[in-house]
């Protein structure tokens, strides 16, 4: 059932944020020159809510996802998970929490070519402390959920582009994260495969009450999110009405 934009806003207000960015700033230095990429980004996404981030190439969308994932640290500002500060923790603690809470899907699948699909997927489980037997069992389940139950022993070279991205999705879901961050997950796929992949992504996240933040250049993907934000001049601007988001898959965060 579709929800109105007003209803989405109400949900975001009444739902505790699973992941939140508060006044994020990020600058890089090139010699004596300072490049300000993010200049005060605010974003909230609750359980079962989605947000799409759009914007020109090079504007800082991937940088923002890296900060949300704890793969990089902000120059200033805070990232919170379930209300607890996350971006200020040490690297060991950040990695532990990320392994248990956040799943990441990249434009390039980043699968290890010498490992099978099952081995690629089970690795986050081993990092999280599962026994090899338990990790293998769960990896097989995750691959079955994305329609690759018969591809467990296949190496990436023996899989199609769409199948590789499904393996990457299964890997992101390995530890049942509460948040999934997707960075142009269909950027290297043809149109039909892209639509199939996005449908699978939505069913694997929002339909199961997870939070989803997706960076995309594709309007048809952005419109599926409950909120659409444009990153421009270092800040997020709400463009939900402009894009006419369907908001049929959960509300997104406010920026």
Backbone torsions as a table, in degrees:
resi	resn	phi	psi	omega
1	UNK	NA	135.6	-178.5
2	UNK	-82.8	147.5	180.0
3	UNK	-115.7	148.3	178.2
4	UNK	-74.7	162.5	178.0
5	UNK	-61.0	-37.1	179.2
6	UNK	-62.6	-41.2	179.1
7	UNK	-64.3	-40.9	178.0
8	UNK	-59.3	-43.7	-179.3
9	UNK	-62.2	-40.0	179.7
10	UNK	-63.7	-40.9	179.7
11	UNK	-62.5	-43.9	-179.5
12	UNK	-62.8	-38.3	-179.4
13	UNK	-67.4	-39.1	-173.4
14	UNK	-91.0	-8.7	-177.7
15	UNK	-104.7	131.4	176.5
16	UNK	-63.4	136.5	-179.9
17	UNK	-67.1	130.8	172.9
18	UNK	-78.6	-42.6	175.7
19	UNK	-130.9	137.7	-174.9
20	UNK	-145.1	137.5	172.2
21	UNK	-111.5	131.9	178.8
22	UNK	-121.3	112.2	172.8
23	UNK	50.7	50.6	-178.9
24	UNK	-74.7	130.2	173.3
25	UNK	-123.2	142.0	175.2
26	UNK	-144.9	125.3	178.7
27	UNK	-127.8	149.1	174.3
28	UNK	-121.9	152.7	-179.1
29	UNK	-116.6	131.9	175.7
30	UNK	-120.2	91.8	-173.4
31	UNK	68.4	-121.8	178.9
32	UNK	-93.4	-2.2	-177.0
33	UNK	-94.4	133.7	177.6
34	UNK	-102.4	128.1	177.4
35	UNK	-108.3	111.3	179.0
36	UNK	-88.8	115.6	-178.4
37	UNK	-95.4	-47.7	177.7
38	UNK	-117.1	135.9	-172.9
39	UNK	-131.1	48.7	177.9
40	UNK	106.2	65.4	-178.6
41	UNK	-93.9	130.1	174.4
42	UNK	-120.7	134.8	-178.0
43	UNK	-156.4	136.1	175.7
44	UNK	-131.6	133.8	175.3
45	UNK	-137.9	125.4	-179.8
46	UNK	-96.0	179.7	180.0
47	UNK	-62.4	132.0	179.4
48	UNK	73.8	11.8	180.0
49	UNK	-108.7	157.2	-178.0
50	UNK	-134.2	150.2	175.7
51	UNK	-139.6	133.4	173.5
52	UNK	-104.1	140.0	177.3
53	UNK	-117.9	121.5	-179.5
54	UNK	-119.6	169.3	179.7
55	UNK	153.2	166.9	-178.3
56	UNK	-64.3	156.8	176.6
57	UNK	-61.5	138.4	177.2
58	UNK	82.0	5.6	-176.1
59	UNK	-81.6	-15.3	177.7
60	UNK	118.9	14.1	-177.4
61	UNK	-65.2	-45.7	178.8
62	UNK	-67.3	-36.1	176.4
63	UNK	-58.6	-42.6	179.4
64	UNK	-62.7	-44.2	179.0
65	UNK	-63.2	-38.3	179.0
66	UNK	-63.2	-37.4	177.2
67	UNK	-67.5	-43.0	179.0
68	UNK	-63.3	-32.7	-178.8
69	UNK	-82.8	-10.1	-176.9
70	UNK	78.4	15.7	177.5
71	UNK	-83.0	-14.4	176.4
72	UNK	-145.6	163.5	-178.4
73	UNK	-112.3	141.0	178.7
74	UNK	-71.2	153.9	172.1
75	UNK	-64.4	-40.0	172.2
76	UNK	-156.2	167.0	-176.1
77	UNK	99.5	177.0	-171.9
78	UNK	-137.7	142.9	168.2
79	UNK	-111.4	132.3	179.8
80	UNK	-121.1	143.1	172.2
81	UNK	-118.0	120.8	-177.2
82	UNK	51.9	39.2	175.6
83	UNK	83.3	-2.7	-177.7
84	UNK	-106.2	135.3	178.1
85	UNK	-56.2	138.4	-174.0
86	UNK	-126.0	-40.4	-172.8
87	UNK	-72.3	-13.8	-177.9
88	UNK	-98.8	0.7	-179.5
89	UNK	-75.1	162.5	176.7
90	UNK	-72.5	168.0	-172.1
91	UNK	-63.4	-37.1	-179.4
92	UNK	-65.1	-46.0	-179.4
93	UNK	-69.7	-37.6	177.5
94	UNK	-61.4	-44.9	-179.8
95	UNK	-63.2	-39.4	-179.8
96	UNK	-64.3	-46.5	-179.1
97	UNK	-67.4	-40.8	179.1
98	UNK	-60.0	-42.5	-178.9
99	UNK	-60.8	-31.9	-176.0
100	UNK	-94.1	-20.7	-168.1
101	UNK	-118.0	-29.3	-171.2
102	UNK	-121.3	131.0	172.0
103	UNK	-109.2	139.9	-176.0
104	UNK	-124.8	131.0	175.2
105	UNK	-120.5	122.2	-177.1
106	UNK	-99.4	166.5	174.5
107	UNK	-62.5	-44.8	175.5
108	UNK	-96.6	129.4	-168.4
109	UNK	-63.3	-26.8	178.6
110	UNK	57.0	38.3	174.5
111	UNK	-81.4	146.0	177.4
112	UNK	-79.7	117.8	-170.5
113	UNK	-64.1	-26.5	-176.8
114	UNK	-84.3	-6.5	-178.6
115	UNK	-105.8	154.2	176.7
116	UNK	-75.5	169.8	176.6
117	UNK	-56.6	-45.4	-179.5
118	UNK	-61.4	-43.2	-179.1
119	UNK	-66.7	-38.2	176.8
120	UNK	-62.3	-41.5	-176.1
121	UNK	-73.2	-36.5	-173.4
122	UNK	-75.1	-15.1	-174.7
123	UNK	-56.9	-45.2	177.3
124	UNK	-60.5	-28.7	177.3
125	UNK	-67.1	-39.7	177.2
126	UNK	-65.6	-40.2	177.8
127	UNK	-61.5	-36.1	-178.5
128	UNK	-79.7	-4.5	175.1
129	UNK	104.0	6.4	177.0
130	UNK	-70.4	150.5	173.5
131	UNK	-69.9	155.5	178.6
132	UNK	-54.3	-38.9	-179.7
133	UNK	-66.3	-46.1	-179.9
134	UNK	-65.9	-38.6	179.6
135	UNK	-65.2	-41.2	179.9
136	UNK	-65.2	-40.8	179.5
137	UNK	-63.9	-45.1	-179.3
138	UNK	-68.1	-38.3	178.8
139	UNK	-60.0	-41.8	178.1
140	UNK	-62.5	-39.0	178.1
141	UNK	-64.9	-43.5	-179.3
142	UNK	-64.3	-40.6	179.5
143	UNK	-67.4	-36.2	176.4
144	UNK	-64.3	-36.9	179.9
145	UNK	-63.9	-29.3	179.2
146	UNK	-99.3	15.5	174.3
147	UNK	81.7	21.6	-178.0
148	UNK	-122.5	32.4	179.7
149	UNK	-63.0	-20.0	179.6
150	UNK	-100.8	13.6	-177.9
151	UNK	-121.8	20.2	-174.3
152	UNK	-58.0	-39.2	-173.4
153	UNK	-94.6	3.3	-179.4
154	UNK	-80.9	137.1	172.5
155	UNK	-85.1	159.6	-176.2
156	UNK	-51.4	-37.4	-178.3
157	UNK	-62.3	-21.5	-179.3
158	UNK	-95.9	6.3	-179.2
159	UNK	-112.4	152.1	175.2
160	UNK	-74.7	169.8	178.3
161	UNK	-59.0	-42.6	178.9
162	UNK	-65.5	-38.5	178.9
163	UNK	-67.7	-37.5	177.5
164	UNK	-62.2	-40.6	179.8
165	UNK	-69.4	-29.9	175.1
166	UNK	-68.1	-37.8	175.1
167	UNK	-62.0	-42.3	178.8
168	UNK	-62.4	-37.1	177.3
169	UNK	-67.4	-43.8	177.9
170	UNK	-60.2	-38.8	177.8
171	UNK	-63.8	-41.6	179.2
172	UNK	-63.6	-30.1	-177.2
173	UNK	-92.6	-0.2	-171.6
174	UNK	-52.2	-45.5	-175.1
175	UNK	-98.9	21.2	179.2
176	UNK	52.4	58.0	-177.0
177	UNK	-68.0	155.7	176.1
178	UNK	-87.2	-16.3	-179.4
179	UNK	-131.2	134.1	172.9
180	UNK	-119.5	128.2	176.9
181	UNK	-110.0	123.8	-177.3
182	UNK	-121.8	122.3	-176.6
183	UNK	-108.6	98.0	-179.3
184	UNK	48.5	55.3	-173.0
185	UNK	-67.6	-13.2	179.4
186	UNK	-112.5	12.3	-173.8
187	UNK	-60.6	-25.4	-178.0
188	UNK	-111.2	17.7	-176.6
189	UNK	-112.2	153.0	174.4
190	UNK	-72.1	168.7	-170.8
191	UNK	-59.2	-46.2	-177.5
192	UNK	-66.3	-44.0	179.3
193	UNK	-65.6	-36.2	178.3
194	UNK	-60.4	-45.4	-179.9
195	UNK	-64.7	-39.5	177.7
196	UNK	-64.4	-40.5	-179.1
197	UNK	-66.2	-41.9	179.4
198	UNK	-66.0	-40.0	177.2
199	UNK	-60.4	-42.4	178.8
200	UNK	-66.3	-39.9	178.2
201	UNK	-61.3	-44.4	-179.6
202	UNK	-64.5	-44.0	-178.6
203	UNK	-67.9	-28.7	-177.4
204	UNK	-84.4	-12.6	-176.3
205	UNK	-119.3	-74.3	-173.6
206	UNK	-63.8	-37.5	179.6
207	UNK	-65.6	-16.3	179.4
208	UNK	-110.0	15.4	174.5
209	UNK	80.4	13.5	178.4
210	UNK	-86.4	160.9	174.2
211	UNK	-90.3	145.1	-178.5
212	UNK	-134.7	127.7	171.1
213	UNK	-122.7	123.9	-175.1
214	UNK	-127.9	130.7	172.4
215	UNK	-93.7	130.0	-177.5
216	UNK	-154.8	152.0	171.0
217	UNK	-99.7	-6.7	-173.0
218	UNK	-91.7	116.8	179.3
219	UNK	-57.6	-37.4	-176.8
220	UNK	-66.3	-28.5	176.1
221	UNK	-76.6	-46.6	-178.8
222	UNK	-57.6	-39.6	-176.8
223	UNK	-67.3	-16.1	178.0
224	UNK	-78.3	-18.6	-176.9
225	UNK	-79.2	155.1	179.1
226	UNK	-71.5	-28.6	176.3
227	UNK	-136.1	143.3	176.8
228	UNK	-122.5	125.9	-179.5
229	UNK	-119.4	139.0	173.4
230	UNK	-105.1	127.0	176.8
231	UNK	-91.1	117.6	-176.6
232	UNK	-149.2	130.9	-179.8
233	UNK	54.6	36.8	173.7
234	UNK	82.6	3.3	-178.2
235	UNK	-130.2	155.3	175.8
236	UNK	-93.8	132.8	176.4
237	UNK	-119.5	132.6	179.7
238	UNK	-70.6	121.1	-179.8
239	UNK	-122.2	23.5	-176.3
240	UNK	-59.5	-47.5	-178.9
241	UNK	-66.5	-37.9	-179.4
242	UNK	-61.7	-41.1	-179.3
243	UNK	-83.0	-19.2	-177.3
244	UNK	69.1	48.2	-177.1
245	UNK	-57.0	138.1	-179.6
246	UNK	-70.5	-30.4	-179.0
247	UNK	51.9	42.6	-178.1
248	UNK	-102.1	8.1	-175.5
249	UNK	-133.6	22.6	-178.6
250	UNK	112.0	150.4	-178.5
251	UNK	-81.0	155.5	179.7
252	UNK	-104.0	179.2	179.5
253	UNK	-80.5	164.6	177.7
254	UNK	-103.7	138.0	-179.7
255	UNK	-121.0	NA	NA
